[in-house]
Amino acid sequence: MAGVSTTVLEGIRYLVANSDQALGLLVQHLKLVLVSELAAIAIAVPLGVLAVRYERAREPIMAAGNVAQTIPSLAVIALMFPILGLGFRPAVVALFVYALLPILTNTIAGIDGIEQSTLDAARGMGMTDNELLVRIQLPIAFPVIFAGIRTSTVINVGTAYLAFFIGAGGLGRWVISGIDLFDMSQVFAGALVGAVLAITLDLALAGIERQLRSDSGGQTAAV
């Protein structure tokens, strides 16, 4: 127990003594997470809509998402190296692939979960399929979709540590280098900053999600 306490104290001291470097690594890490997450949202949400609209497309789309999630994160990052080389771009692509499934499944679940009576009422008002999607389905399903985005983001904070292996920087620099050097204070410092980032993002996104669910309830009642 004393050894753990010593490591924690040494890790905090290391973090304070290297706060400028910690901030730089945090910015790199956050950039990796946000860029890959935005790319995943841009692809997964339309694919989810496509899967709901066309039943034949659902199985291959879900299969592709499941395969992307099943491959170990380190393997995905390793696969990007011979294709795109080292640096930020291959790391973002790898993280993007790993972020797809939670957003995809929640998009499908959110749209599928809308009551048929709501859709029938909208169609009875003369809405086309596209109007139904934009004005009814996506607004009502968005809290569920956002829950997938929240899950995907928090997962990506942890996965982004592995981006260091292909030269993309981030907090993995401290953790992985610390392991190689048997410097547990450096490992703890890198892990601590990542944990604080994950918790902060999760709490912020949870607050937004609660607000979206509240607004969605009002929209459903109005329809």
C-alpha positions, 0 to 999 in steps of 0.5 A: 500500500505504501508503494502505491501511495509513493507512486501516486505522489511521485506521479503527481510531482512528475506531472507538476514538474512537467506541466508544460509538456503535459499540456502539449500531450493533452492537446495532441491527445484531444485533437486525435480524439475529436477529429476521429470522432467527428469523422466517425459521426459523419460516416456512421449516422448516414450509414445508420439511416441507410440501414433503417431505410433499406433492410437489405443494407442493414446486415452488411452495414452492421457486419462491417461495423462489428468487424471494425470493433472486433479487431483489436485496437492495436491491430487496427493502428498497426494496419494503418502504418503500412498504408499511410505511414507514421503520424497524425493521419494514420492514427486518426483513421485507425481511431475513426474505424474503432469509433464507428460501431457505438454511433452506428448501432445507436443511430439504428436503435434510435430511429427504430425506437420511434413509435409507428403512430408518430410516423403515421401521423407525420405521413398523414400530414403529407411529409415526404420520407426526407422531411420525415427524417429531418423533422421527426426521426433524427430530432427524436432519435438524436438523444440515443444517437448522442449516447452512442457518440458519448460512449465512442468518445470515452472509448477513444480517449483510451484507444488514443494512447496507442497512437504513440506507436505510429508517431502520433504523439498524445498521452501515450508518449508518457505511458508507453515510454514510462513502461519502457523505462520502468518509470512508474511516476511517468506512467501514472502521470500520463494515465492520470491526465487521460483519466481526467480527460475521459471523466471530463468529457463523459460528464460534459457529454452526459449533461448535454445528453440529459438536456437532449432527452428532455427536449426530445420528450417535449418534441414527441409530446408536441407531435 
